[in-house]
């Protein structure tokens, strides 16, 4: 059902945690019956220098958050805003159809931490 890449990121998620006094915090999801993702970002010279996340949700949501954190780290804020759901799903070597909504959440969440971008603008 899940690819090896999804299982690896679920079992060994990267960049889990919070950043005290983060430069930016982005949150997406619905606490009532849906996954919640919160990303904490430190930015240096317009580049994401450090990124951490906390996710409440299924294994796919955790894997998506982990992958998004890896994809966004080292990118400019504008570059992180271009991480879309399809890119995340491809990097995870696919997600089951009923779990694609997780990539929709994660695809724009890193950019959500940029006050100049709305979550709607960062998703496709």
N, C-alpha and C positions, 0 to 999 in steps of 0.2 A: 504494500500500500504506500509506504513512504520510501523515498530514495535513501541511499546510504548517506548522502550529504545532509539531508534533513535530519536523519537519526543522529549523525555526528554532532550537529549544531544543537540538537535537543539535549543530548546526553552530556555534552561538553560545551555549553554556551560560552561565547567569548564576550568580554566586556560587561559582565553582569555587575550591577551595583549602582551606586549614586555618586555624584560629585558634589561635595560640600561647596557651596557658593559657586555653582556652575554659572557660566556666562549666559547660557540659554537653557531653557527646559521646554520640551515639546511633549504634548500628551494627546493621544488619540484613542478612540474607542468609546464604549458605553458600559458603565459599571453594572448595568442591569442586563444580565444575560449575554454579554458579549466580551470579547477580549479587550484588555486595557494595556496600552504600551506607553511608557514614559521614558524619554531619552534625555540625558543630561549631557551638555556639550560645553567644552572649553574651546575657545577660539583664540588663535594667535596669528596676527597678520592676515586675517580673513580666511584662515585655514583651520579646519577642525583638528585641533591638537590632541584632544582626549574626548572620548565618548563612552558613556555607560548607559545601561538600560535596566529597567525593571518591567517585567511583563506578568500580568495575571491572565492566564488563558491556557489553551491547549498546547500540545507539543509543537504543532506547526507554528503557532504564534511565537513561541519561545525561539524556535529555529529561525523564523523570519527576523525577529529582533536581533538575534546574534549576527545573522548575515548582513542586515542593514548596517549594524555598527561597524562591521569590517569594511563594508563598501564605502561608508561615509568618512571613516577616519583618514585624514590626510588630504581630503578634498576641500576645495573652497566651499563656502556656504552655497554659492550658486551651483556648484557641481553636485553637492549633496541634494539640492532641490530637484535635480534631474534624475534621481534614483526613483524609478517607477516600478509599479507592481510586476510588470512583465520581466524586468531585469532581475528582480529579487527571486521570482519563481525560477527563472532560468539558471541563476547562480546556485540555487538549491537543487538543480537537476529535476525540477518539476514538483508540483504539489497536487494532491488529489483535488478534483473539481470542487468538492464540497468544502475545501480548505483554502481556496483561492482568495477568499475575503481577507484572510490573514495578511497576504501580500499586499492587498489594497491598503490596509492600515499601515503596515510597516514601510511601504514604498514612499510615503510622504512625511513620515513622522520625524525623521532627522531634520528635514527642512522646517518643520513646524517650530523648531526652536529658534528660527530666525524671525524676529519680529517683522521683518519686511516682506515676508512671504506668508500667504495663508495656506492652510492645508489643502484647500480645493485647488489652488494654483499649482501645487506640487504633485498632484496626482493626475494620472491619465486613465 
